[in-house]
Amino acid sequence: MKVRVITEVSIWNYCTKNARALPSFQIFLERLKNCDWNDLNDIKTDFPNMSIIGNCENDRTVFDIGGNNFRMICDYNFYKNCCLYVAFIGTHAEYDKIDACTVQLF
């Protein structure tokens, strides 16, 4: 299933405020255009540094963006499309200060 980023505008808004992040997120979004995911193994194949957040009510992943300079937490589902819902974008240091299971910035 092709991947849809439901709240992609959140990524662009973050990059507007954090210009240093823009090239890394452009690369990430460009890579997503060619992804075809049916399960978590497909995500892990395309993004080996992706982590699954365990013990959460939502199905969540963490993507390391820009050589681990940025982290993006997404809820996901594999219903009709593979959808990623952006819940958090921040630096690695900001990520260390939040609860990855409950954060919902967008």
C-alpha positions in Angstrom: 0.0 0.0 0.0 1.3 3.4 -0.8 2.1 5.6 2.1 0.1 8.7 3.0 1.3 11.2 5.5 -1.9 12.6 6.9 -0.4 15.6 8.7 2.4 16.4 6.3 1.7 20.1 6.8 3.0 19.7 10.3 6.4 18.6 8.9 6.5 21.7 6.6 5.5 24.0 9.5 8.3 22.5 11.7 10.8 23.1 8.9 9.7 26.7 8.5 10.5 27.3 12.1 13.7 25.1 12.0 15.4 25.7 8.7 18.2 23.3 9.6 15.7 20.5 9.5 14.4 21.2 5.9 16.9 19.2 3.8 16.6 16.1 6.0 12.8 16.1 5.9 12.7 16.7 2.2 14.8 13.6 1.8 12.6 11.6 4.1 9.4 12.7 2.3 10.9 12.0 -1.1 11.8 8.5 0.0 8.2 7.9 1.2 6.9 8.5 -2.3 8.5 5.2 -3.4 7.4 3.2 -0.4 4.8 0.5 -0.5 4.1 -0.8 3.0 1.8 -3.6 4.1 3.2 -4.2 7.5 5.9 -3.1 10.0 8.5 -5.2 8.3 8.1 -3.2 5.2 8.7 0.0 7.1 11.8 -1.4 8.8 13.1 -2.5 5.4 12.9 1.1 4.0 13.9 2.8 7.3 16.1 0.4 9.3 16.6 3.0 12.0 12.9 3.2 12.7 11.8 2.0 16.1 8.5 0.7 17.3 7.3 2.2 20.5 6.0 -0.6 22.7 3.4 -0.6 25.4 1.4 2.3 23.9 -2.4 2.4 23.3 -1.7 3.7 19.7 0.5 1.9 17.2 3.5 4.2 17.1 6.9 4.4 15.4 9.9 6.7 15.8 11.8 7.8 12.7 15.4 9.0 13.1 15.7 11.9 10.6 18.8 13.6 9.4 21.4 11.3 10.9 19.5 11.1 14.2 19.4 14.9 14.6 15.6 14.9 14.5 13.0 12.5 15.7 9.5 12.1 14.4 6.8 10.0 16.2 4.0 8.8 14.0 0.9 6.8 14.7 0.3 4.4 11.8 -2.4 2.1 10.4 -2.6 -0.3 7.5 -6.3 0.0 6.7 -6.9 1.0 3.1 -3.6 2.8 2.7 -0.6 2.9 5.0 -1.2 6.1 6.9 1.2 8.0 9.1 -0.2 10.5 11.5 2.5 12.8 12.8 2.4 13.2 16.6 5.7 14.8 17.3 8.7 16.3 15.6 11.7 17.6 17.4 15.4 17.3 18.1 16.9 14.2 19.7 17.2 16.3 23.0 13.5 17.4 22.8 12.5 13.8 22.2 14.3 12.7 25.4 12.0 15.0 27.4 8.6 13.7 26.2 6.5 10.7 26.8 6.6 9.0 23.3 3.3 7.1 24.0 1.2 10.1 24.8 2.7 13.1 23.1 0.4 14.7 20.5 1.7 18.0 19.2 -0.2 17.9 15.9 
